[in-house]
């Protein structure tokens, strides 16, 4: 049986150690390869539309339905992490998406792609919230926003990695090789995870409850009953971020390669540069969040990003499109890193996985409609015509963080429902 951790141990001693630094690094590797898998579909969309002779709305529907099926993983895996621990659930999710990634490369049409992609999404989606919870529980309090932002920084790294691989691999072996290659790094991460320690906070809560004769139960509705306001805020944070990013990232290659006539190779080159620069946005804005708080930082980022999204559809020319694309991705992804991890700080360790998973599920279910909605708009008008919808969604994050969401930066996490430890009862 795990022994109760001391207060100093469960708070991470408010400094970086070898253990919590390793957890951050390995969880970030997991996110990198997660995003690699997600990005493949986005990059090959123009190829599939031409090769299979399908409408843009069909591919948009495949992406949306795949994400909806992936909600099973988002909802179930974090809840299981509250019961059985963060570490074993992370290992299970990585093993699952390693297997289904390779199988997706054998899809022969949009129907088989939908089935295989959906199965892959279940395991893939489960890793993201569990990794975020684990980093939030192990990072030093004063650097928690930075740690969560660096973790989210796996997104541009994974996107850039996939873009670079696609640049060289697709002309030689075709789009299927992108899925087959995705198996190898995921299995490497699985091996690395075997050496990661369990979250001290989870061990502390589990051991304390056993000592007091209590049993951890799967209670899906606990977060909504005990923290309704925080659940609403967390769900809205996920929705506004994911509706904007899922819609933008799903159709960004098509927008630049086809509508703006940049071509596949130049688009991939631009995407690689933009994602490389976005890595530094995660680091910078995570540090700023720790220093000044998210209440002021998020509005400062979302206002100019929304303005660029509104205008980029009207731009022409390689130079103008390059700089506008760089600006919007830098601001959107930087804000994404600084703000998304906020949800893991709202709830106590006892139900943190369940609460984050439920809010992530609600937000993703609504946010995953973006590719389909933009696909419908593209069928009758253009992708550029749908960008104001994404700009409006992203803009609403400003008033949400400034007027409604409570500040959690540099504040100690709670461990038990009600905000008190069992020792104090």
C-alpha positions as CSV (number, residue, x, y, z in Angstrom):
1,X,0.0,0.0,0.0
2,X,1.3,3.5,-0.8
3,X,2.3,5.5,2.1
4,X,0.8,9.0,2.6
5,X,3.0,11.7,1.2
6,X,4.1,14.6,3.3
7,X,2.7,18.0,2.4
8,X,6.1,18.9,1.0
9,X,6.2,15.8,-1.2
10,X,2.7,16.2,-2.6
11,X,3.3,19.9,-3.4
12,X,6.4,19.1,-5.4
13,X,8.6,21.0,-2.8
14,X,7.9,24.1,-5.0
15,X,11.1,23.4,-7.0
16,X,12.1,21.3,-10.0
17,X,13.5,17.8,-9.2
18,X,14.7,15.0,-11.4
19,X,11.3,13.2,-11.0
20,X,8.9,16.0,-11.9
21,X,11.2,17.2,-14.7
22,X,11.2,13.7,-16.1
23,X,7.4,13.5,-15.9
24,X,7.1,16.8,-17.8
25,X,9.5,15.7,-20.5
26,X,8.0,12.3,-21.0
27,X,4.4,13.6,-21.0
28,X,5.4,16.2,-23.5
29,X,6.9,13.4,-25.7
30,X,3.6,11.7,-25.5
31,X,1.8,14.8,-26.6
32,X,4.2,15.3,-29.5
33,X,3.4,11.9,-30.9
34,X,-0.3,12.3,-30.2
35,X,-0.3,15.5,-32.2
36,X,1.7,13.8,-35.0
37,X,-1.1,11.3,-35.4
38,X,-3.8,14.1,-35.4
39,X,-1.8,16.2,-37.9
40,X,-1.5,13.5,-40.5
41,X,-5.2,13.7,-41.3
42,X,-5.0,17.5,-41.6
43,X,-2.1,17.4,-44.0
44,X,-3.4,14.7,-46.3
45,X,-6.9,16.2,-46.6
46,X,-6.2,17.8,-50.0
47,X,-4.7,14.5,-51.2
48,X,-7.6,12.4,-50.0
49,X,-10.2,14.7,-51.6
50,X,-8.4,14.3,-55.0
51,X,-7.5,10.6,-54.7
52,X,-10.9,9.4,-53.5
53,X,-12.9,12.0,-55.3
54,X,-14.9,13.1,-52.3
55,X,-16.3,16.5,-51.3
56,X,-14.6,18.6,-48.6
57,X,-17.7,18.2,-46.4
58,X,-17.1,14.4,-46.4
59,X,-13.6,14.7,-45.1
60,X,-14.8,17.3,-42.6
61,X,-17.5,14.9,-41.4
62,X,-14.9,12.1,-41.0
63,X,-12.7,14.4,-38.9
64,X,-15.7,15.5,-36.8
65,X,-17.1,12.0,-36.2
66,X,-13.7,10.7,-35.4
67,X,-13.3,13.3,-32.7
68,X,-16.8,12.5,-31.4
69,X,-15.9,8.8,-31.0
70,X,-12.7,9.9,-29.4
71,X,-14.8,11.5,-26.7
72,X,-15.1,8.0,-25.2
73,X,-11.3,8.1,-24.5
74,X,-11.4,11.7,-23.2
75,X,-14.2,10.8,-20.8
76,X,-13.2,7.3,-19.6
77,X,-9.4,7.4,-19.4
78,X,-9.2,10.4,-16.9
79,X,-11.9,8.8,-14.8
80,X,-10.0,5.6,-14.7
81,X,-6.9,7.6,-13.7
82,X,-8.7,8.7,-10.6
83,X,-9.3,5.0,-9.7
84,X,-6.2,3.2,-10.8
85,X,-3.5,6.0,-11.0
86,X,-2.2,8.3,-13.7
87,X,0.7,6.1,-14.8
88,X,-1.0,2.8,-15.8
89,X,-3.7,4.7,-17.8
90,X,-1.1,6.7,-19.7
91,X,0.7,3.5,-20.7
92,X,-2.6,1.9,-21.8
93,X,-3.5,4.9,-24.0
94,X,-0.2,5.0,-25.7
95,X,-0.2,1.3,-26.5
96,X,-3.7,1.6,-28.0
97,X,-2.9,4.5,-30.3
98,X,0.4,2.9,-31.4
99,X,-1.6,-0.1,-32.7
100,X,-4.4,1.7,-34.4
101,X,-2.1,4.3,-36.0
102,X,-0.5,1.6,-38.0
103,X,-3.8,0.1,-39.0
104,X,-5.2,3.4,-40.2
105,X,-2.5,3.4,-43.0
106,X,-4.4,0.5,-44.6
107,X,-7.7,2.5,-45.1
108,X,-9.0,2.1,-48.6
109,X,-11.8,4.7,-48.6
110,X,-13.5,7.3,-46.4
111,X,-15.6,4.6,-44.7
112,X,-12.7,2.4,-43.6
113,X,-10.8,5.6,-42.7
114,X,-13.6,6.7,-40.5
115,X,-13.7,3.4,-38.6
116,X,-9.9,3.1,-38.1
117,X,-9.5,6.8,-37.3
118,X,-12.3,6.7,-34.7
119,X,-10.7,3.7,-32.9
120,X,-7.4,5.5,-32.9
121,X,-9.0,8.6,-31.5
122,X,-10.3,6.7,-28.4
123,X,-6.8,5.8,-27.2
124,X,-5.3,9.0,-28.6
125,X,-7.8,11.3,-26.9
126,X,-7.3,9.6,-23.5
127,X,-3.7,10.5,-23.2
128,X,-4.0,14.2,-23.4
129,X,-6.1,15.0,-20.3
130,X,-4.4,12.4,-18.2
131,X,-0.9,13.8,-19.0
132,X,-2.1,17.3,-18.2
133,X,-3.5,16.2,-14.8
134,X,-0.2,14.4,-14.0
135,X,1.9,17.5,-14.9
136,X,-0.3,19.8,-12.9
137,X,0.0,17.6,-9.9
138,X,3.8,17.2,-10.0
139,X,5.1,20.6,-11.2
140,X,6.3,23.2,-8.7
141,X,3.5,25.6,-7.7
142,X,5.3,28.7,-8.8
143,X,6.1,27.2,-12.2
144,X,2.9,25.2,-12.8
145,X,1.5,27.5,-15.6
146,X,4.9,27.3,-17.4
147,X,5.0,23.6,-17.0
148,X,1.5,23.2,-18.4
149,X,2.3,25.5,-21.3
150,X,5.5,23.6,-22.1
151,X,3.5,20.4,-22.0
152,X,1.0,21.9,-24.5
153,X,4.0,22.9,-26.5
154,X,4.1,19.4,-27.7
155,X,1.4,20.5,-30.2
156,X,3.6,22.6,-32.5
157,X,6.5,20.2,-32.1
158,X,4.2,17.3,-33.2
159,X,2.7,19.4,-36.0
160,X,6.1,20.5,-37.2
161,X,7.5,16.9,-37.0
162,X,4.6,15.6,-39.0
163,X,4.9,18.4,-41.6
164,X,8.6,17.8,-42.0
165,X,8.1,14.0,-42.4
166,X,5.3,14.6,-44.8
167,X,7.5,16.9,-46.9
168,X,10.0,14.1,-47.5
169,X,7.9,10.9,-47.2
170,X,4.6,11.7,-49.1
171,X,6.4,12.3,-52.5
172,X,8.3,9.1,-52.1
173,X,5.9,6.6,-50.4
174,X,2.5,8.3,-50.3
175,X,0.3,9.4,-47.4
176,X,-0.1,5.9,-45.9
177,X,3.6,5.9,-44.8
178,X,2.8,8.7,-42.4
179,X,0.6,6.5,-40.3
180,X,2.9,3.5,-40.5
181,X,5.9,5.6,-39.3
182,X,3.7,6.9,-36.4
183,X,3.9,3.5,-34.7
184,X,7.6,3.7,-33.9
185,X,7.9,6.8,-31.8
186,X,4.8,6.0,-29.9
187,X,6.2,2.6,-28.9
188,X,9.4,4.4,-27.8
189,X,7.4,6.7,-25.5
190,X,5.6,3.6,-24.1
191,X,8.9,2.1,-23.1
192,X,10.0,5.4,-21.5
193,X,6.8,5.7,-19.5
194,X,7.6,2.4,-17.7
195,X,10.2,4.3,-15.7
196,X,7.9,7.2,-14.6
197,X,6.8,7.4,-11.0
198,X,3.2,7.8,-10.0
199,X,1.8,11.2,-9.1
200,X,2.6,11.8,-5.4
201,X,-0.7,13.6,-5.0
202,X,-2.6,10.6,-6.2
203,X,-0.7,8.3,-3.9
204,X,-1.3,10.7,-1.0
205,X,-5.0,10.9,-1.6
206,X,-5.3,7.1,-2.1
207,X,-3.3,6.2,0.9
208,X,-5.1,8.7,3.1
209,X,-8.5,7.5,2.1
210,X,-7.5,3.8,2.7
211,X,-6.2,4.8,6.2
212,X,-9.5,6.5,7.0
213,X,-11.5,3.5,5.8
214,X,-12.8,5.2,2.7
215,X,-12.9,3.9,-0.8
216,X,-12.4,5.8,-4.1
217,X,-15.4,5.3,-6.3
218,X,-16.2,6.1,-9.9
219,X,-18.6,9.1,-9.5
220,X,-19.0,10.8,-12.9
221,X,-21.4,13.4,-11.6
222,X,-19.4,14.5,-8.6
223,X,-17.7,17.4,-10.4
224,X,-20.9,18.8,-11.7
225,X,-22.6,18.5,-8.3
226,X,-19.8,19.9,-6.2
227,X,-18.2,22.4,-8.6
228,X,-21.0,23.4,-11.2
229,X,-19.5,26.9,-11.8
230,X,-16.0,25.6,-12.4
231,X,-17.3,22.8,-14.6
232,X,-19.1,25.4,-16.8
233,X,-16.0,27.6,-17.0
234,X,-13.7,24.6,-17.8
235,X,-16.1,23.4,-20.5
236,X,-16.3,26.8,-22.1
237,X,-12.5,27.2,-22.0
238,X,-12.2,23.8,-23.9
239,X,-15.0,24.7,-26.3
240,X,-13.7,28.1,-27.3
241,X,-10.1,26.9,-27.7
242,X,-10.9,23.7,-29.5
243,X,-13.6,25.0,-31.8
244,X,-11.1,27.6,-33.0
245,X,-8.1,25.3,-33.2
246,X,-9.8,22.2,-34.6
247,X,-11.5,24.2,-37.3
248,X,-8.4,26.2,-38.1
249,X,-5.9,23.3,-38.1
250,X,-8.3,21.0,-40.0
251,X,-8.7,23.4,-43.0
252,X,-5.4,25.4,-42.8
253,X,-3.6,23.2,-45.4
254,X,-6.6,23.3,-47.7
255,X,-6.9,27.1,-47.3
256,X,-3.3,27.9,-48.2
257,X,-2.6,25.0,-50.6
258,X,-5.7,25.3,-52.7
259,X,-7.7,28.5,-52.1
260,X,-4.6,30.7,-51.8
261,X,-2.9,28.6,-54.5
262,X,0.4,28.1,-52.6
263,X,0.6,24.4,-53.4
264,X,1.2,21.5,-51.1
265,X,5.0,21.7,-50.8
266,X,5.1,25.5,-50.0
267,X,2.2,25.1,-47.6
268,X,4.0,22.3,-45.7
269,X,7.1,24.5,-45.6
270,X,5.2,27.4,-44.1
271,X,3.5,25.2,-41.6
272,X,6.8,23.9,-40.4
273,X,8.2,27.4,-39.9
274,X,5.0,28.5,-38.1
275,X,5.0,25.6,-35.8
276,X,8.7,26.0,-35.0
277,X,8.1,29.6,-34.0
278,X,5.0,28.6,-32.0
279,X,7.2,26.5,-29.7
280,X,8.7,29.7,-28.3
281,X,5.2,31.1,-27.9
282,X,4.4,28.3,-25.5
283,X,7.5,29.0,-23.4
284,X,7.1,32.8,-23.4
285,X,3.4,32.9,-22.6
286,X,3.6,30.2,-20.0
287,X,6.2,32.3,-18.2
288,X,4.1,35.4,-18.6
289,X,1.1,33.5,-17.1
290,X,3.2,32.5,-14.1
291,X,4.4,36.1,-13.6
292,X,1.2,38.1,-14.3
293,X,-1.7,35.6,-14.2
294,X,-4.0,34.4,-16.9
295,X,-6.7,37.1,-16.2
296,X,-4.8,39.8,-18.1
297,X,-2.6,37.7,-20.4
298,X,-5.3,35.8,-22.3
299,X,-7.3,38.9,-23.4
300,X,-4.1,40.5,-24.6
301,X,-3.4,37.5,-26.8
302,X,-6.9,36.7,-28.1
303,X,-7.8,40.2,-29.4
304,X,-5.1,40.5,-32.0
305,X,-5.3,36.8,-33.0
306,X,-9.1,37.2,-33.6
307,X,-8.4,40.3,-35.8
308,X,-5.9,38.4,-37.9
309,X,-8.3,35.5,-38.3
310,X,-10.9,37.9,-39.5
311,X,-8.7,39.4,-42.2
312,X,-6.5,36.6,-43.4
313,X,-9.1,35.2,-45.7
314,X,-8.9,38.4,-47.8
315,X,-5.2,38.4,-48.2
316,X,-3.3,37.4,-51.3
317,X,0.4,36.9,-52.1
318,X,3.0,34.6,-50.5
319,X,4.6,37.2,-48.3
320,X,1.3,38.6,-46.8
321,X,0.0,35.1,-46.2
322,X,3.2,33.9,-44.6
323,X,3.3,36.7,-42.0
324,X,-0.4,36.6,-41.3
325,X,-0.2,32.8,-40.8
326,X,2.8,33.2,-38.6
327,X,1.0,35.8,-36.4
328,X,-2.2,33.9,-36.0
329,X,-0.5,30.6,-35.2
330,X,1.9,32.2,-32.7
331,X,-0.9,34.0,-30.8
332,X,-3.5,31.2,-31.0
333,X,-1.1,28.4,-29.9
334,X,0.6,30.6,-27.3
335,X,-2.7,31.4,-25.8
336,X,-3.7,27.7,-26.1
337,X,-0.6,26.7,-24.1
338,X,-1.1,29.4,-21.4
339,X,-4.9,28.9,-21.0
340,X,-5.8,25.2,-21.6
341,X,-3.9,23.8,-18.6
342,X,-5.9,26.2,-16.4
343,X,-8.7,23.6,-16.2
344,X,-6.5,21.1,-14.3
345,X,-6.0,23.6,-11.5
346,X,-9.7,24.1,-10.8
347,X,-10.5,20.7,-9.2
348,X,-9.2,18.6,-6.3
349,X,-6.9,15.6,-6.8
350,X,-9.7,13.3,-5.6
351,X,-11.8,14.0,-8.7
352,X,-9.3,15.9,-10.9
353,X,-9.1,13.4,-13.7
354,X,-12.9,12.8,-13.8
355,X,-13.6,16.6,-13.8
356,X,-11.1,17.4,-16.4
357,X,-12.2,14.5,-18.6
358,X,-15.8,15.5,-18.3
359,X,-15.2,19.2,-19.1
360,X,-12.8,18.2,-21.9
361,X,-15.5,15.9,-23.3
362,X,-18.2,18.6,-23.3
363,X,-15.9,21.1,-24.9
364,X,-14.6,18.8,-27.5
365,X,-18.0,17.5,-28.4
366,X,-19.1,21.0,-29.4
367,X,-15.6,22.1,-30.7
368,X,-15.4,19.1,-33.0
369,X,-18.2,20.5,-35.1
370,X,-15.9,23.1,-36.5
371,X,-14.5,21.0,-39.4
372,X,-17.9,20.0,-40.5
373,X,-19.3,23.5,-40.3
374,X,-16.4,25.0,-42.2
375,X,-16.7,22.1,-44.7
376,X,-20.4,23.1,-45.3
377,X,-19.4,26.7,-45.8
378,X,-16.5,25.6,-48.1
379,X,-19.0,23.6,-50.3
380,X,-21.1,26.7,-51.1
381,X,-18.6,29.6,-50.5
382,X,-15.0,29.1,-49.3
383,X,-13.0,28.2,-46.3
384,X,-12.1,31.9,-45.9
385,X,-15.8,32.7,-45.5
386,X,-15.9,30.6,-42.4
387,X,-13.0,32.1,-40.6
388,X,-15.0,34.9,-38.9
389,X,-16.8,32.2,-37.0
390,X,-13.5,30.9,-35.6
391,X,-12.5,34.5,-34.8
392,X,-15.6,35.0,-32.8
393,X,-15.1,31.8,-30.8
394,X,-11.5,32.7,-30.0
395,X,-12.4,36.3,-29.0
396,X,-14.8,35.1,-26.3
397,X,-12.0,33.7,-24.3
398,X,-11.0,37.3,-23.4
399,X,-14.1,38.2,-21.4
400,X,-14.3,34.7,-20.0
401,X,-10.9,34.9,-18.4
402,X,-11.1,38.6,-17.5
403,X,-14.5,38.7,-15.9
404,X,-15.6,35.2,-15.0
405,X,-12.8,32.7,-14.4
406,X,-11.1,32.8,-11.0
407,X,-7.3,33.2,-10.9
408,X,-5.4,30.0,-9.9
409,X,-1.8,30.9,-10.9
410,X,0.8,30.1,-8.2
411,X,-1.9,28.9,-5.8
412,X,-1.6,25.5,-4.1
413,X,-3.8,22.8,-5.5
414,X,-6.4,21.1,-3.3
415,X,-6.5,17.4,-2.8
416,X,-10.0,16.6,-1.5
417,X,-13.5,17.5,-2.4
418,X,-14.5,20.5,-0.3
419,X,-10.9,22.0,-0.3
420,X,-9.8,20.4,3.0
421,X,-7.5,17.5,3.6
422,X,-8.8,14.5,5.4
423,X,-6.2,15.1,8.1
424,X,-8.1,18.3,9.1
425,X,-11.4,16.6,9.5
